[in-house]
Each structure stands twice: as C-alpha cells, then as structure tokens.
Amino acid sequence: MKICEIFHSIQGETTYSGLPCVFVRTSGCNLRCSYCDTKYAYEGGTETSVDEIIAQVRSYGCHLVMITGGEPLVQRDAVNSLINSLLRDKYKILMETNGSLSIEDVDRRVVKIVDLKCPDSGMSEHIHWENLQHLCKHDQVKFVLSSRRDYEWAREVIAKYPSLGELEILLSAAFDKLQPESVVKWMLDDKLNARLQLQIHKYIWHPETRGV
C-alpha cells in the first residue's frame, strides 16, 4: 500500500487528544477540502507492505495507532488487511476518514472518526450519509468549522439525526479561519451537546510541521 509517513507523536485531536500515538498516514485522497492541511498526502508515497508497516509500528512501543491520510479508504483492501494485523497484535486502532466512502466493512472494533464535511469545505455534496447507520457507540463524528454558516449547518445535522447524540460529537475550528472562542460561545448559547476540539499539535509545534 502507498504510505505517506509513519511517525510517533501525541494524538492532537479526538477524545484521545494528548495520548502518545503512532500515526500511519496513507497516500491518496478523493476530496480537496478548502482548509486541507495534509495536501502533501494527495499523491506519491512509498509502496510499503503490511509487514513493513507493522514492524515500524512495533518499534515505537506504543499501542495506540491512528490510521489517517489522505483518505485511508481509498486503499480499502490494503487498509483492512493492516487493521486485521494490528488487531491480532492487540493494538487500539483509531481511523480518521473524510466521510465520503462507506465504512460498512471496517472492523467494528476500530474507533472511526468520521468527518461530516461542512459547506465551507467545498465537499459537502460528497458525504456518504449511509455511514451514520454503521457507526458504533465508540465512534466519533467531527465537524470542521470555518464560519458561523458551518456551525449552523452542523447544528442542523445534529438535530436531524438524533442517533448522533449517542456518540462523541467533535466541533473543530479550522485553524486560522475561525476563532475557537466563537465556537465556544455558540455552543454555550445553544446548549449544544458536543465537544470543542483543538488541534493541539498546531499549538505545540509550528502549524506546518510534519511528523508530529
């Protein structure tokens, strides 16, 4: 499978934020979001076997692994093979997906972080809404907000799909596009059942630093 990078850092997002984590970033993505901060993963990458990936993951001695991209499910068969190998080795697996491709065949033990693309991303029309039927209670749904319009859209989606209330709902202010304090005010005013998410790695290191 094509791999962009593998590295050991802390988890900067999700409810696992702050925990040591091994990141396996796949190459290739089928979307082009306006705020994308991993454009370097769109193309290229190194052809890497599952055994080679597992060996590098093991070398870090960390049992939390995030599979991210790009978009991992562009390489569905290879990613599912990697997941199976990691599960056999008793790793805790998170997988971040852009929400445009089906998650139905992803092992239910994987914690899936599904991004529902807001209007300002330019990619809302690509949401695979059927994914909401395949979420487990440990999965998480993320909205990246670039504006008040995005927030109001996310609020409407949350209201429209009551089943989301059983999950962790993450609201993330797009870095350098929307101030987190604005999102906090809106959430509190609306008594919205969601969690503010900051990309803490961008506050610890320079926002464009790779491999962190």
C-alpha positions in Angstrom: 0.0 0.0 0.0 1.1 3.6 -0.6 2.2 5.2 2.7 3.0 8.9 3.1 4.6 8.8 6.5 4.7 6.8 9.8 5.6 8.6 13.0 5.3 8.6 16.8 3.8 11.7 18.5 0.8 12.6 20.6 -2.7 12.5 19.4 -3.7 16.1 18.6 -7.4 15.6 18.1 -10.4 13.4 19.1 -11.2 12.3 22.7 -7.8 10.6 22.7 -6.1 14.0 22.5 -2.8 14.2 24.4 -2.1 10.5 24.4 1.1 9.0 22.8 0.1 7.6 19.4 1.7 6.0 16.3 0.3 7.6 13.1 0.1 5.7 9.8 -0.6 8.2 7.1 -1.7 6.7 3.8 -1.3 8.5 0.5 -4.1 9.5 -1.8 -7.3 11.4 -1.2 -10.6 11.6 -3.2 -11.5 15.0 -1.8 -10.0 18.5 -1.9 -11.2 20.4 1.1 -10.6 24.1 1.2 -8.7 24.0 4.6 -6.7 20.8 4.0 -3.5 20.7 6.0 -2.1 17.5 4.5 -2.0 18.3 0.8 1.4 16.6 0.7 -0.5 13.3 1.1 -2.6 13.7 -2.0 -0.2 11.9 -4.2 3.0 9.9 -4.1 4.0 7.9 -1.1 6.1 4.8 -0.7 4.9 1.3 -1.6 5.0 -0.5 1.8 3.9 -4.0 2.8 1.7 -4.6 5.8 4.6 -6.5 7.4 6.9 -3.5 7.0 4.3 -1.1 8.5 3.7 -3.5 11.5 7.5 -3.7 12.1 7.8 0.1 12.2 4.7 0.5 14.4 6.2 -2.1 16.8 9.4 -0.2 17.0 7.8 2.7 18.9 6.4 0.5 21.7 3.1 2.3 21.7 -0.2 0.5 21.5 -2.4 3.3 20.2 -2.4 3.6 16.4 -4.1 6.2 14.2 -4.7 5.3 10.5 -5.2 8.6 8.7 -4.5 10.2 5.3 -5.1 11.4 2.8 -8.1 9.1 2.9 -7.3 5.6 4.1 -10.4 4.0 2.5 -9.1 4.9 -1.0 -6.9 1.9 -0.4 -9.7 -0.1 1.3 -8.4 -3.7 0.8 -4.9 -2.9 2.0 -6.1 -0.8 4.9 -8.5 -3.6 6.1 -5.6 -6.0 5.9 -3.5 -3.7 8.0 -6.3 -3.3 10.5 -6.6 -7.1 10.8 -2.9 -7.4 11.5 -2.9 -4.7 14.1 -5.9 -6.2 15.9 -4.2 -9.5 16.0 -1.3 -7.8 17.8 -3.8 -6.2 20.3 -3.4 -2.6 19.2 -6.0 0.0 19.9 -6.9 1.4 16.4 -8.3 4.8 15.5 -9.1 5.6 11.9 -9.9 9.0 10.5 -12.0 9.1 7.4 -13.4 12.0 5.4 -16.9 10.5 5.4 -17.3 10.2 1.6 -16.7 6.4 1.4 -18.5 3.6 3.1 -17.3 2.4 6.5 -19.6 -0.6 6.4 -16.8 -3.2 6.0 -14.4 -1.6 8.5 -14.0 -3.8 11.6 -16.3 -2.6 14.3 -13.5 -2.7 16.9 -11.8 0.2 15.1 -12.7 3.6 16.6 -13.8 5.5 13.5 -13.6 9.3 13.4 -16.0 10.3 10.6 -15.7 13.8 9.2 -19.0 15.3 8.0 -17.9 18.0 5.6 -19.4 21.4 6.3 -20.3 23.8 3.4 -17.2 25.9 3.5 -15.1 22.8 2.9 -16.5 22.7 -0.6 -17.1 19.0 -0.2 -20.5 18.7 1.5 -22.0 17.1 -1.6 -19.7 14.1 -1.2 -20.9 13.0 2.2 -21.9 9.3 2.3 -24.8 9.7 4.7 -25.4 5.9 4.9 -22.3 5.8 7.1 -24.5 7.1 10.0 -26.2 3.7 10.0 -22.9 1.9 10.6 -21.5 3.9 13.5 -20.7 2.2 16.8 -21.1 3.9 20.1 -17.3 4.3 20.5 -17.1 6.1 17.1 -16.8 9.9 16.8 -18.3 12.4 14.4 -16.3 15.5 13.5 -17.4 18.8 12.0 -14.6 21.2 10.9 -16.0 24.7 11.1 -14.8 27.7 9.0 -17.6 30.1 9.7 -20.9 30.7 11.5 -22.6 29.2 8.5 -20.7 25.9 9.0 -21.7 25.9 12.7 -25.4 26.4 11.9 -25.2 23.6 9.3 -23.6 21.3 11.9 -26.2 22.2 14.5 -29.0 21.3 12.0 -27.4 17.9 11.1 -27.1 17.1 14.9 -30.7 17.9 15.3 -31.8 16.0 12.3 -30.0 12.8 13.3 -30.8 12.1 17.0 -28.6 8.9 16.9 -25.6 11.2 16.8 -26.4 12.1 20.4 -25.2 8.7 21.5 -21.7 9.4 20.1 -18.9 11.9 20.7 -19.6 14.9 18.5 -16.5 17.0 17.9 -16.5 20.6 16.7 -13.2 21.8 15.4 -12.5 25.4 14.4 -10.5 25.4 11.2 -7.0 26.7 12.2 -6.5 30.4 11.3 -10.0 30.6 9.8 -12.3 30.6 12.8 -11.5 31.6 16.4 -12.3 28.8 18.9 -13.8 31.3 21.4 -16.5 32.0 18.8 -17.4 28.3 18.6 -17.5 28.1 22.4 -19.9 31.0 22.6 -22.3 29.5 20.0 -22.2 26.1 21.7 -23.0 27.5 25.1 -25.7 29.8 23.7 -27.4 26.8 22.0 -26.6 24.3 24.8 -25.3 22.1 22.1 -24.3 18.6 23.2 -20.9 18.5 21.6 -17.2 18.7 22.4 -14.9 21.6 21.3 -11.8 20.1 19.7 -8.5 22.0 19.2 -5.7 20.7 17.1 -3.2 20.8 20.0 -0.3 19.7 17.8 -0.6 23.0 16.0 -0.2 24.9 19.3 2.7 22.8 20.5 4.7 22.9 17.2 4.6 25.2 14.2 1.3 24.5 12.3 3.1 23.4 9.2 5.5 21.0 11.0 5.3 17.4 9.6 5.7 14.2 11.5 4.3 15.5 14.8 
